[in-house]
Amino acid sequence: MKTAGIDGCKYGWILISFDEGQEHYELLKDAAELESVLGDYDRVFIDMPIGLEEESYTRQCDLELRKALGSEYSSSVFSPPIRPSLYAPTYAEANMTSYEYTEKKLTLQSWNITPKIRVLDELLIRHEGWGERVLESHPEWLFNKLNRGVIFQKKNLKKGIRHRLELLSEKSEWAEEFFRIIKEEYRRSEVGEDDIVDAMVLAYFANKSVKDGIKTIPEVPPVDGQGLPMAIHYV
């Protein structure tokens, strides 16, 4: 089974695979490149909202994940826009739509990532069956599992990045090398250090899930109006 982890970055998306004998990384610039690779993998863990509410601002999986991560890390979980706001042409219209349905405004953080959410949403709707292969996950929850549930430094600190990289290096001999090469090849304004470690932990658990199976938050995920599951996947 061919697996990979994908995280969004300023360049577009960063993909990493830890499949034995096929370890590699690549950066994807646009929707066409993302579509091409998603069609080529059997399982992808991606840090991107999949499955959107129609009238409720917060999904059950986000509520449960915030609780599981604890107060110090709950801010890493943001609420994606409701589907009617996702396809609004401007922030003002998206914000107004969100407030009409939920009585809550759409945060700028949510709006800024809306183009990537929309691209993925369109691809999953267009390609029947991709929703079973492309799975939403969350790097901070995966690092929590990798570190046996122990709280560590946040990744906006150098020592937080270093700790995460050390955890990954214990699992893959490629982690340090990928981290170094990607930093040398791309500018920080294109790919951040946190993007690299996030893509790697997604890749590690996507690969691990083939043997160990998948768990979800919540245990029985609801589906949205397009039939896409609203769940955080992990191992």
Sequence and secondary structure as in RCSB ss.txt:
>XXXX:A:sequence
MKTAGIDGCKYGWILISFDEGQEHYELLKDAAELESVLGDYDRVFIDMPIGLEEESYTRQCDLELRKALGSEYSS
SVFSPPIRPSLYAPTYAEANMTSYEYTEKKLTLQSWNITPKIRVLDELLIRHEGWGERVLESHPEWLFNKLNRGV
IFQKKNLKKGIRHRLELLSEKSEWAEEFFRIIKEEYRRSEVGEDDIVDAMVLAYFANKSVKDGIKTIPEVPPVDG
QGLPMAIHYV
>XXXX:A:secstr
  EEEEEE SSSEEEEE  TT  EEEEE SHHHHHHHHTT SEEEESS  S  SS SS HHHHHHHHHH TTTGG
G      HHHHT SSHHHHHHHHHHHHSS   HHHHHHHHHHHHHHHHHHHSTTGGGTEEE  HHHHHHHHTTT 
    TTSHHHHHHHHHHHHTT TTHHHHHHHHHHHS TTTS HHHHHHHHHHHHHHHHHHHH  EEESSS  B T
TS B  EEE 
